[in-house]
Amino acid sequence: MWFIDLDSARLFRANLRHANVARGSLRQASLEGADLRHAIFKAANLTQANLLGANLRGANFTGANLTNAIMTGLVMDGVDFTRANLAGADLSRADLRNAGGLTAAQLKLAHTDSGTRMPEGMPAAMDPPSPPSQ
């Protein structure tokens, strides 16, 4: 499924388990409630995709564009976000404790809230910035 164009596709509750959608385009796709376990989205474009209620366990988003994607409340066990663009992605109430490849810089660009469960060692979503050193 390389270079597939699924822009604006309505994939409600779709079974894409183990699918290879690397480099595919899923801009504004509705993947609500979809089974995306162990799917490969390397370098895919998921700008403004709606992933509410999707099962992402073990999915690979290495280098994916998730700008403004809706990922509210999702459990990200085993999900790989290495070099993924999370600018504006809604990660409120998401459980990121077992996600991989995340950096503080990525999370700073995403929308998180006090319900977002961060990976160990990452600052809490609502922590105030550290005061400047003198």
N, C-alpha and C positions, 0 to 999 in steps of 0.2 A: 504494500500500500504506500509506496514512496511517491511523493509529490501529489498526493490526492488532494482535491479541492472539495472541502466540506463546509465552506463558508455559509453561515446562516442555516446550516442543517438542523433539523429537529430530530434529535436522537434520544428522546425521552426513554429512559429505562433500557437503552440499547445494551446488548452484550458485546463489548469490545475487549473482553478478557484476553490477554496475551496478544492483542492486535499490534501490528507494527505500523504506526502512523508517522514515522520519522519524516521530518521535513514537510509534512502535510500542512494544509491551511484549514483551520477550524475557527476562523474569525467569526465572532458572534454566534457560534454554534450553541445549541441548547442540549447539554448532556446531563440534564437533571435526572438523578436516580440511576445513571448508567453504571454498568459493571466495567470498570477500567482497571481491574486488578492486573498487575504485571504488564500493562500496555506500555508500548514504547512511543514516546512523544519527543524524541531527540530532535532539537532544532525546529520543532513544529511551531506554528503561529496560532496561539489560542487567545489572541487579543479579544477582550470582552466576552469570552466564552462563559456560559453559565453552567457551573459544575455542582450546583446545590444537590446534596443528597447522594452524590456519586461515591462509589467505592473505589478509592485510589490506591489501596494497599499494594506496595511494591511497584508502583508505576514509575517510569523513568522520564523526567522532564529536563534532562541535561540540555542546556542551551536553548530551551524553549522560551517563547515570548508569551508570558502570561499577564501582559499589561491589562489592567482593569478587569481581570477575570474574577468571577464570583465564586469564592471557595469557602464561604461562611460555614463554620461549624464542622468542617470535615476532619476526619482522623487521617493523619498523613503517615501511618506506620510504613516504614521502608521506602517511602517516596524519595527519589533522588532529584534535588533541585540544583545540582551543580551548574553554575553559570546561567541559571534561568533568570529572566527578567521578570521581577515581581512588582514593578512600579505600578502603584494604584490597585494592585490585587487586593480583594477583600478577604482577609484572613481572620476576621473577627470570630471569636469563639472557636477557632480551629485548634486542633491538637497537633503541634509540630514536634513534640518531644522525641519521637523516633524517626523523624525525617532526616535525610542526609544531604550534605552539600550546601547547607544554608550558611550564609554569612550575615554578620550584623548589618553590613551595607545593604544587602538585599532586603532584609526585614525592615530597615529604616524607610525604604521606599514604598513598602506595602502598608495597607490599612490593617492595623491590629487594635485590639482593645484589651481591657483587663481580663476578659475571658479567654484570650489567646494563650495557649499553653506552649511556652517556648522550649527549644532544646536546651539541655543542660549547658550552662556557661553563657547563655545569651541573656541580655538584660530583659527584664519584664517589659511588656508592651507599654505600660503606663508609667514606668520609672522616669522621674524627671532627669534632665541632662545633668551631668556632673558639673560642678562649678569649675571655672577656669583656674588652673594652677597659677600661683603667684611666685 
